[in-house]
Every structure is written in structure tokens, then in C-alpha cells.
Amino acid sequence: MLVFNKIKELEELISLEKQKGRTIGFVPTMGALHLGHISLIETSKKQTDITICSIFVNPNQFNNSSDLLHYPRTPENDIKLLDEAGCTILYMPEIKDVYPEKDVRVFNFGFLDSILEGAHRPGHFNGVGQVVSILLDGIKPNKAFFGSKDYQQVLVVKSLVKQLGLLTEIIACPILRESDGLAMSSRNVRLNEQERLEAAAIPEMMKLGNQILKLYGIAEAKKYILSVVATIPNMKLEYYEVCDAETLGILTEFSPKQKAVSLIAVFVGNIRLIDNWMVN
Ligand code: AMP
């Protein structure tokens, strides 16, 4: 695997490869890699000739400075995992390479930025828009692969690509989970033993919540989720919503004709975790 720290040098290589007719797949990450990230690399390898992964903890998308400070960083292990997975190129820049100047651009993601993650993490999606637009502009991949774990982010990135008229196809990939169902996340390593056990309740309540909402409606499912969270000592609910799977419009009634997804954000101790499950 080739490792680049400078986008200019990487751009030269990419343009040579493109001249040879090779297609480029891109997997942007913030590092502390796990098998969820690696599954994106594997999908990219199947669909494109050259897979480029980036590792960059983007300060502009953190609305909480403590979260940024404590974000796990495991560069040596990341390089090993990517190498073993057969990733072709790793781009691992310093902040100055991504942001030679302060990025003051403001994107308009409309309704998408006003709900769920947008509502609870002000400025987060703008920061995502900034970094993703810079990375896509430099790498110009044919396809970029994002995890459905960050369901709303996929819709934001699709909107960004449309607004900027970029040619990259955005591919949403399935969520990888631990054996007890907890969605893999770089933040899971920050849970202590007790919190990790408690976090296993998240996928359980989401699955049962989906069954309840299909049988008794969304209001009952919300009551159920609140009641479960209330019994778990270190857990605090930030939101639980059932949304239209395409627009993320918040639903109050479930209809089997409409594709729906339930989404949750909880704190387990100080660690904020998100998850989502398709309803139908
Ligand atoms: P992050 O490093 O957390 O910014 O994530 C980088 C990419 O990996 C994003 O597109 C995430 O949605 C994706 N990702 C994170 N966790 C998972 C997971 N458990 N399964 C699939 N994709 C994931």
C-alpha cells in the first residue's frame, strides 16, 4: 500500500492511473479502523480498480471539543488493517494539507440539517460537507463508499454531490455489527466494561421497537424505547425517531406502503452512540 500525506502528490498518481483507464474507489474515514471500515474497502475493491482510503480526523465536524480531543487514534493498527485488506493507497494528511486556509464555506442541506444529527450537533454536517467536498475534489473518485451506520450523513453527502455537480457516485454500504448486535464504531473502544454491556441493549431495543411500531404504532414504540432507557443506569436518550427512509421526514404514523427507518442517538456514560434499523 502506498501512503501519501500530500494531496498534490496523490493527485499526480491518480491522474496517471486515470489515463490508463483505471477506476478509483474512495473510502473516507477518521481512522481507529474496525471491520465496518474494512467492509467499505472490500466493497470498493469489488467495484473499482484502485481503492483509496483517507484517514483524517476532521476538526470542522466536531461540535464538541472534548469528543475531538478524545477521538481514538490508532495509525499503526490502521495501516496494518488496510494493508491486509488490500487497500491500494492511503491518504493520511496533516490539517494544513486539507485546509491550507480556514474553510468558511456554508452549505445548505435544508431540512436534512435541521433534524436528528443536524439538530443535536450544530455545524456537524457543514463540517462534513467541507471535508468531503475537498476530498472528492482532490481525489475525483468514480465511486465513494459510505456506511449506512451514518444514515443521515449518506443523504447529506448525496445532496452535497448534487449541489456541487460532482461526478462521483455515492454508494451506501450495510452496517457491520459486533456479535451482540452493537453497531461497530470507533467510539466503542471508549466504553468501559459496564457501559459496553449496557450498549448491547441498543440493537435489542431497536429491533423490538420496530416490531412494536408495526403492531401498535410509532407512539407506542417511543414509549417502549423511553422505558428501556430509563432502566439502564448509564444511558441517556438524545433522540429516537421513525423516518421516511428516503427523505428522513419524521413519521408519526407507520404505513407498510412507506419505506421507513428508525434512528437513535444515546449517551452511554460520556460516549455518544448512534444506530439505525430499517423497519420494512
Ligand atoms: P468514521 O471513521 O466513523 O468517520 O467512518 C468512516 C466511514 O465508515 C463512514 O462512511 C461510516 O459510516 C463508515 N462506518 C462506520 N462504522 C461502520 C459500520 N459499523 N459499518 C459500516 N460502515 C461503517
Residues whose N, C-alpha, C, O or C-beta is under 5 A from the ligand:
A	BS01	AMP	P28 T29 M30 G31 G36 H37 F145 F146 G147 S148 K149 D150 P174 I175 L176 A183 M184 S185
